[in-house]
């Protein structure tokens, strides 16, 4: 019974650790997502700079896997070469080791202050950056709290009669210990959480340092395996980056594992306690990897290109055409005499239409930075799919309207048709405006100023988030989300005015990049604002029915005001 309680306490503590690490990562991504992506772009041409950028990003995100996914995405879109992606990942693993280094210190005295300040920032402030900053602080507090819980949960294990037998077996079978740690790290999808767990066990005297070394090496290998698994369905360029990192890391970890069986490695110079020794050895391993592997990223790029070869263009086109030909419309004609089911079918097809527009819009900033003519044309061709879906949805709902429908069903049909029209317009703006601007910037060999790029990236990131929110409202009809959409529309209008004013100031100062890209910058900002407004339109029918929308404005009194505050909280 006591053993079951210990396992339950340990499992709860580990789950809190995983959730807290994720909380910090998502907070950092939401607070400064465009800045993180911009840092990777700027570092793509130099190995040392790329490794440095990877280190900084991993510290901010507390996850080398998150950095790996960013780097893989850039490699897939042609923004960075595979060798630069490998340099970024080597730096990211070092950054992850630095995170472990900091969190391994006894900072439990900080927990109340972090929760107090972080909670106040998240609950009392409306600005997105401050709210996400509070989320990060609370996440760090929960990480520290979970480590304290792990320590308390594992303390009784030191008196267990079974523990010496398990440790004796793992000390003799080093490969099993290595493989078990690698598998555990892959299963929980967090090398930071796995390393912190092992370090805490060692600090409690549960895990001897020699077995802990096997676990640390296994966790390093398992951490590299996570990104390989997550990118298994991505384009070949995206899969090459994490595969190269796995080869670097796996080969080094296995080599160190076998050396430990031959050579008596002294651990006492790395710290006074076993927990501190493991933390420092983990950092030393990753630092050695950066120093030894960074010069060979170009060679590794050639190797992974051989291992994951490019698919012939003809086969790629054939597979894409086959996929498009097999696409089954969600518009089910067998249920047209049942308006409720027919409208549900139209909603599903409308959701797919919105996802295609999202796919078109997502890479726009990447295309502004380094898009090719072929990539831009492929994105523009998706507008044909949007136009086709728009026509099919309109005709389908019109035919359903010819049958017997209630007033509510007829109104819903009108709302779906209106949103289909707005999505088609959004697709046109992306294809005939934004993507044309990306081509123009490329043809003229122009670059936005750093401030201009930051503004555009921030607006683009906000529109992408609001587009996802709009599609959620389409399906869920959630009033809180609908109110938030309209609030976001007003905020987007303010941001457009602010961007316009700042751009004029840059023009007045004579900044060359701003002068050269002025028309493109202003048109892009207007296009993003218009797309955002089109997405927000899905909220109007819901808010009109609830009484929150008065003459195209949110009601500002009574219950509506409380709802807005709840939406922003």
C-alpha positions in Angstrom: 0.0 0.0 0.0 2.8 2.4 0.9 4.6 1.6 -2.4 1.4 2.4 -4.3 1.2 5.8 -2.5 4.8 6.6 -3.4 4.2 5.8 -7.0 1.1 7.9 -7.1 2.9 10.9 -5.5 5.8 10.5 -7.9 3.5 10.2 -11.0 1.6 13.3 -9.9 4.8 15.3 -9.4 6.2 14.2 -12.8 2.9 15.2 -14.5 3.1 18.6 -12.9 6.7 18.9 -14.1 5.7 18.1 -17.7 2.7 20.5 -17.6 4.9 23.3 -16.1 7.6 22.9 -18.7 4.9 23.1 -21.4 3.4 26.1 -19.8 6.6 28.0 -19.9 7.2 27.0 -23.6 3.8 28.0 -24.8 4.0 31.3 -22.9 7.2 32.2 -24.6 5.9 31.2 -28.0 2.8 33.4 -27.6 4.6 36.3 -26.1 7.4 36.6 -28.7 6.8 34.1 -31.5 7.7 36.4 -34.4 10.8 37.6 -32.6 11.9 34.0 -32.1 11.4 33.2 -35.8 13.2 36.4 -36.7 16.2 35.4 -34.6 16.5 32.1 -36.6 16.3 34.0 -39.9 19.1 36.4 -39.0 21.4 33.6 -37.8 21.0 31.3 -40.9 24.3 32.2 -42.7 26.9 31.6 -39.9 27.4 28.4 -37.9 28.4 30.0 -34.7 25.7 32.5 -34.9 23.1 29.8 -35.6 24.3 27.8 -32.7 24.1 30.9 -30.5 20.5 31.6 -31.7 19.6 28.0 -30.9 21.0 28.3 -27.4 19.1 31.5 -26.7 15.8 30.1 -28.1 16.1 26.9 -26.1 16.6 28.9 -22.9 13.6 31.0 -23.6 11.3 28.1 -24.6 12.8 25.6 -22.2 12.6 23.0 -25.0 15.2 22.0 -27.6 12.4 20.1 -29.3 10.4 23.3 -29.9 13.5 24.8 -31.5 14.0 21.7 -33.6 10.5 22.0 -35.0 11.1 25.7 -35.9 14.4 24.8 -37.6 12.8 21.9 -39.4 10.0 24.1 -40.7 12.5 26.7 -41.9 14.5 24.0 -43.7 11.4 22.7 -45.4 10.4 26.1 -46.7 14.0 26.8 -47.9 14.6 29.6 -45.4 17.7 27.9 -44.0 20.0 25.1 -45.3 20.1 21.8 -43.4 23.6 22.6 -42.1 22.4 25.8 -40.5 19.5 23.8 -39.0 21.9 21.3 -37.5 24.0 24.2 -36.0 20.8 25.6 -34.5 19.9 22.2 -32.9 23.4 21.7 -31.5 23.0 25.1 -29.8 19.5 24.3 -28.7 20.6 21.2 -26.9 23.2 23.3 -25.1 20.6 25.8 -24.2 18.4 23.0 -22.8 21.3 21.9 -20.6 21.7 25.5 -19.3 18.0 25.4 -18.4 18.5 22.2 -16.4 21.6 23.8 -14.8 19.5 26.8 -13.5 16.5 24.8 -12.4 18.6 22.2 -10.5 19.5 24.8 -7.9 17.3 25.0 -4.7 15.1 27.9 -5.7 12.0 26.8 -3.7 12.1 30.1 -1.8 11.1 31.8 -5.1 8.0 29.8 -5.6 5.5 32.0 -3.6 6.9 35.2 -5.2 6.7 33.8 -8.7 3.2 32.6 -8.3 2.1 35.9 -6.8 3.7 38.1 -9.5 2.9 35.7 -12.3 -0.7 35.3 -11.3 -1.2 39.0 -11.0 0.3 39.6 -14.4 -1.9 36.9 -16.0 -5.1 37.8 -14.3 -5.0 41.6 -13.9 -3.5 42.8 -17.1 -5.0 42.8 -20.6 -1.9 43.2 -22.7 -1.0 39.9 -24.4 2.7 40.2 -23.7 2.2 40.8 -19.9 -0.3 38.0 -19.6 2.1 35.5 -21.3 4.9 36.8 -19.1 2.8 35.9 -16.1 2.2 32.5 -17.6 6.0 32.0 -17.9 6.6 33.0 -14.3 3.9 30.7 -13.0 5.3 27.9 -15.2 8.8 28.3 -13.6 7.2 28.3 -10.2 5.4 25.0 -10.9 8.6 23.5 -12.2 10.3 24.3 -8.9 7.3 23.0 -7.0 7.2 19.8 -8.9 10.9 19.1 -8.2 10.3 19.6 -4.5 7.4 17.1 -4.7 9.6 14.6 -6.6 12.2 14.9 -3.8 9.5 14.3 -1.1 7.9 11.4 -3.0 11.2 9.6 -3.6 12.7 10.0 -0.1 11.1 6.8 1.2 12.7 4.8 -1.7 16.1 5.0 0.0 14.8 2.6 2.6 13.4 0.1 0.1 14.9 -3.4 0.0 14.1 -3.6 -3.8 16.1 -0.6 -4.8 19.6 -2.0 -4.2 18.7 -5.0 -6.5 17.4 -2.7 -9.3 20.5 -0.5 -9.1 22.8 -3.4 -9.0 21.2 -4.8 -12.2 21.3 -1.4 -14.0 25.0 -0.9 -12.9 25.9 -4.2 -14.6 23.6 -3.8 -17.7 24.5 -0.3 -18.8 22.8 -0.7 -22.2 19.4 -1.4 -20.6 19.8 1.7 -18.4 20.7 3.7 -21.5 17.8 2.4 -23.5 15.2 2.7 -20.7 16.2 6.4 -20.2 16.0 7.1 -23.9 12.6 5.4 -24.1 11.3 7.3 -21.1 12.5 10.7 -22.5 10.8 9.9 -25.8 7.6 8.9 -24.2 7.3 12.1 -22.1 8.5 14.2 -25.0 10.7 16.4 -22.8 14.4 16.0 -22.3 14.4 18.8 -19.7 11.8 17.1 -17.6 13.6 13.7 -17.9 17.0 15.1 -16.9 15.5 17.1 -14.0 13.8 13.9 -12.7 17.1 11.9 -12.9 19.0 14.7 -11.2 16.4 14.9 -8.4 16.6 11.1 -7.8 20.4 11.4 -7.6 20.2 14.3 -5.2 17.9 12.2 -3.0 20.4 9.3 -2.9 18.1 7.1 -4.9 20.2 7.0 -8.1 23.9 6.4 -7.9 26.0 8.7 -10.1 27.4 5.9 -12.3 23.9 4.7 -13.2 22.8 8.3 -13.5 25.4 8.8 -16.1 23.9 6.0 -18.2 20.5 7.7 -17.8 21.8 11.1 -18.8 23.3 9.7 -22.0 20.1 7.8 -22.8 18.0 11.0 -22.2 20.2 12.9 -24.6 19.7 10.3 -27.3 15.9 10.1 -26.5 15.6 13.8 -26.6 17.0 13.9 -30.1 14.6 11.1 -31.1 11.6 13.2 -30.2 12.0 15.7 -33.1 12.7 12.8 -35.6 9.4 11.2 -34.6 7.4 14.5 -34.7 8.7 15.3 -38.3 8.2 11.8 -39.7 5.4 13.0 -42.0 7.1 16.3 -43.0 8.9 17.1 -46.3 12.3 15.6 -46.7 14.2 18.8 -45.9 12.4 19.0 -42.6 13.2 15.4 -41.7 16.9 15.8 -42.5 17.6 18.4 -39.7 16.5 16.3 -36.7 17.9 13.1 -38.3 21.3 14.7 -38.5 21.1 15.9 -34.9 20.1 12.3 -33.8 23.1 10.9 -35.6 25.4 13.4 -33.9 23.9 13.0 -30.5 23.3 9.2 -30.7 26.8 8.4 -31.9 28.4 10.6 -29.2 26.2 9.1 -26.4 26.9 5.5 -27.5 30.6 6.3 -27.7 30.6 7.8 -24.2 28.6 4.8 -22.9 31.2 2.3 -24.1 34.1 4.4 -22.9 32.6 4.4 -19.4 32.8 0.6 -19.4 36.5 0.7 -20.2 37.8 3.8 -18.4 37.1 4.7 -14.7 35.7 8.2 -15.2 36.2 10.5 -12.2 33.0 12.4 -11.4 34.0 14.2 -8.2 35.6 17.1 -10.1 32.2 18.0 -11.5 30.5 18.7 -8.2 30.3 18.0 -4.5 27.0 16.1 -4.7 25.8 13.4 -7.0 23.0 15.5 -8.3 25.3 18.4 -9.1 27.7 16.1 -10.8 25.1 14.8 -13.2 23.9 18.3 -14.0 27.5 19.5 -14.8 28.3 16.3 -16.8 25.1 16.9 -18.9 26.2 20.4 -19.6 29.8 19.3 -20.4 28.5 16.6 -22.8 26.4 19.1 -24.7 29.2 21.7 -24.8 31.6 19.1 -26.2 29.0 18.2 -28.8 28.8 21.8 -30.0 32.6 22.2 -30.2 33.2 18.8 -31.9 30.3 18.6 -34.2 29.8 22.2 -35.4 32.6 22.1 -37.9 31.0 19.0 -39.5 27.5 20.2 -40.1 28.1 20.5 -43.8 29.4 16.9 -44.0 26.3 15.7 -42.0 24.1 17.6 -44.5 25.5 15.5 -47.3 25.1 12.3 -45.3 21.4 12.9 -44.4 20.7 13.9 -48.0 21.9 10.5 -49.0 19.9 8.8 -46.3 16.7 10.8 -47.1 16.9 11.3 -50.8 14.7 13.8 -52.7 11.6 12.3 -54.3 11.5 12.6 -58.1 9.5 15.7 -59.1 7.2 13.6 -61.3 6.3 11.4 -58.4 5.7 14.3 -56.1 3.4 15.9 -58.7 1.6 12.6 -59.4 1.0 12.0 -55.6 -0.3 15.6 -55.2 -2.6 15.3 -58.2 -3.8 11.9 -56.9 -4.5 13.3 -53.5 -6.5 16.2 -54.9 -8.5 13.9 -57.2 -9.4 11.7 -54.2 -10.5 14.6 -52.0 -14.0 13.9 -50.9 -16.2 16.9 -50.4 -18.0 17.2 -47.0 -21.1 18.3 -48.9 -23.3 15.2 -48.5 -26.1 15.3 -51.0 -27.9 12.4 -49.5 -29.0 14.5 -46.5 -30.2 17.5 -48.4 -33.8 16.8 -47.4 -32.7 17.0 -43.7 -31.7 20.7 -43.4 -29.9 20.2 -40.0 -27.6 17.5 -41.3 -27.1 19.4 -44.6 -26.0 22.6 -42.8 -23.7 20.5 -40.7 -22.1 19.1 -43.9 -21.8 22.7 -45.2 -20.1 23.7 -41.9 -17.5 20.9 -42.3 -16.8 22.0 -45.9 -16.5 25.6 -44.8 -14.0 24.6 -42.1 -11.9 22.9 -44.7 -12.1 25.9 -46.9 -10.9 28.1 -44.1 -8.0 25.7 -43.4 -6.9 26.1 -47.1 -6.9 29.9 -46.7 -4.9 29.4 -43.5 -2.3 27.3 -45.4 -2.0 30.0 -48.0 -1.5 32.8 -45.4 0.8 31.0 -43.0 4.1 31.1 -45.1 3.6 34.8 -46.3 6.3 36.1 -43.9 8.7 33.4 -44.9 8.1 34.3 -48.6 8.8 37.9 -47.8 12.1 36.8 -46.3 13.4 34.3 -48.9 10.5 32.8 -50.9 11.1 31.3 -54.3 8.9 32.0 -57.4 7.9 28.3 -57.4 6.8 28.4 -53.7 4.8 31.5 -54.2 3.0 30.1 -57.3 2.1 26.9 -55.5 0.6 28.9 -52.7 -1.4 31.0 -55.2 -2.7 27.9 -56.9 -4.5 27.0 -53.7 -6.8 29.9 -54.3 -8.4 27.7 -57.1 -9.4 25.2 -54.4 -10.8 28.0 -52.2 -12.9 29.4 -55.2 -14.2 26.0 -56.0 -15.3 25.3 -52.4 -16.9 28.7 -52.3 -19.0 28.0 -55.4 -20.0 24.5 -54.2 -21.0 25.7 -50.7 -23.2 28.5 -52.1 -25.0 26.2 -54.6 -25.4 23.5 -52.0 -27.0 25.8 -49.4 -29.2 27.4 -52.1 -30.5 23.9 -53.1 -31.1 23.0 -49.4 -33.1 26.3 -49.1 -35.5 25.2 -51.7 -36.8 22.5 -49.3 -38.7 22.9 -46.1 -36.7 24.8 -43.4 -37.3 26.5 -40.1 -36.5 30.2 -39.8 -33.5 29.3 -37.6 -32.2 26.9 -40.3 -32.7 29.4 -43.1 -30.8 32.1 -41.1 -28.0 29.6 -40.4 -27.8 28.9 -44.1 -27.4 32.7 -44.9 -24.7 33.0 -42.2 -22.7 30.1 -43.7 -23.0 31.5 -47.2 -21.9 34.9 -46.0 -18.8 33.4 -44.3 -18.0 31.4 -47.4 -18.0 34.7 -49.4 -15.7 36.3 -46.8 -13.3 33.3 -46.9 -13.2 33.5 -50.7 -12.4 37.2 -50.4 -9.7 36.5 -47.9 -8.2 33.9 -50.2 -8.2 36.5 -53.0 -6.4 39.0 -50.8 -3.7 36.4 -50.0 -3.3 35.2 -53.6 -3.7 38.4 -55.5 -2.3 40.9 -53.0 0.0 39.5 -50.3 1.7 36.8 -52.4 2.1 39.3 -55.3 3.8 41.6 -52.9 6.2 38.9 -51.8 7.1 38.3 -55.4 7.6 42.0 -56.0 9.9 42.3 -53.0 11.9 39.3 -54.3 12.1 40.7 -57.9 13.3 44.1 -56.7 15.7 42.5 -54.2 14.4 44.6 -51.4 14.4 44.1 -47.6 12.1 45.6 -45.0 13.8 47.6 -42.2 14.1 45.7 -38.9 11.3 47.8 -37.4 9.1 47.3 -40.4 9.7 43.6 -40.4 8.9 43.3 -36.7 5.6 45.2 -37.2 4.5 43.0 -40.1 5.5 39.8 -38.4 3.6 40.8 -35.3 0.4 41.6 -37.3 0.7 38.4 -39.3 1.1 36.3 -36.1 -2.0 38.0 -34.7 -4.1 37.4 -37.8 -3.1 33.7 -37.8 -4.2 33.4 -34.2 -7.5 35.1 -34.9 -8.1 33.0 -38.0 -7.8 29.9 -35.8 -10.2 31.5 -33.3 -12.7 32.3 -36.1 -12.7 28.7 -37.3 -13.3 27.5 -33.7 -16.2 29.9 -33.4 -17.6 28.6 -36.7 -17.8 25.1 -35.2 -18.5 25.8 -31.6 -20.6 28.9 -31.7 -18.9 29.9 -28.4 -20.0 33.4 -27.3 -16.9 34.2 -25.3 -14.7 33.4 -28.3 -17.0 35.4 -30.5 -16.7 38.5 -28.2 -12.9 38.0 -28.2 -12.9 38.0 -32.0 -14.6 41.4 -32.2 -12.3 42.8 -29.5 -9.3 41.6 -31.6 -10.8 43.3 -34.6 -10.7 46.6 -32.7 -7.2 45.9 -31.5 -6.1 45.1 -35.0 -7.4 48.5 -36.2 -5.4 50.2 -33.5 -2.2 48.3 -34.4 -2.7 49.2 -38.1 -2.8 52.9 -37.2 0.2 52.6 -35.0 2.2 50.8 -37.7 1.1 53.5 -40.2 2.3 56.3 -37.9 5.6 54.6 -37.1 6.2 53.9 -40.8 5.7 57.6 -41.7 8.2 58.6 -39.0 10.8 56.2 -40.6 10.1 57.8 -44.0 10.7 61.2 -42.5 14.0 60.1 -41.0 15.1 59.0 -44.5 15.6 55.4 -43.7 16.5 53.8 -47.0 14.9 50.4 -46.5 11.7 52.0 -45.4 11.6 54.3 -48.4 12.3 51.5 -50.9 9.6 49.2 -49.4 7.0 51.8 -48.4 4.3 50.8 -50.8 4.7 47.1 -50.1 4.7 47.6 -46.4 1.6 49.7 -46.3 -0.3 47.4 -48.7 0.7 44.4 -46.7 -0.6 45.9 -43.4 -3.9 46.9 -45.0 -4.3 43.4 -46.5 -3.7 41.8 -43.1 -6.2 44.1 -41.4 -8.8 43.3 -44.0 -8.3 39.5 -43.7 -8.7 39.9 -39.9 -11.9 41.8 -40.4 -13.3 39.1 -42.7 -12.5 36.4 -40.1 -14.2 38.4 -37.4 -17.4 38.4 -39.4 -18.2 34.9 -38.2 -18.8 36.4 -34.7 -21.5 38.9 -35.7 -24.5 36.6 -36.0 -23.9 35.1 -32.6 -23.4 38.4 -30.9 -26.5 39.9 -32.6 -28.6 37.0 -31.3 -27.2 37.4 -27.8 -27.7 41.2 -27.7 -24.0 42.0 -27.4 -23.8 43.6 -30.8 -25.5 47.0 -31.3 -25.0 48.8 -34.6 -21.9 46.7 -35.4 -20.4 47.5 -32.0 -20.1 45.4 -28.9 -22.6 46.5 -26.2 -20.6 48.2 -23.5 -22.8 47.9 -20.5 -24.2 45.4 -18.1 -23.6 41.7 -18.9 -21.8 42.4 -22.2 -19.0 44.4 -20.5 -18.5 41.5 -18.0 -18.3 39.1 -21.0 -15.6 41.2 -22.6 -13.6 41.2 -19.4 -14.0 37.5 -19.2 -12.9 37.0 -22.8 -9.7 39.0 -22.2 -8.9 37.3 -18.9 
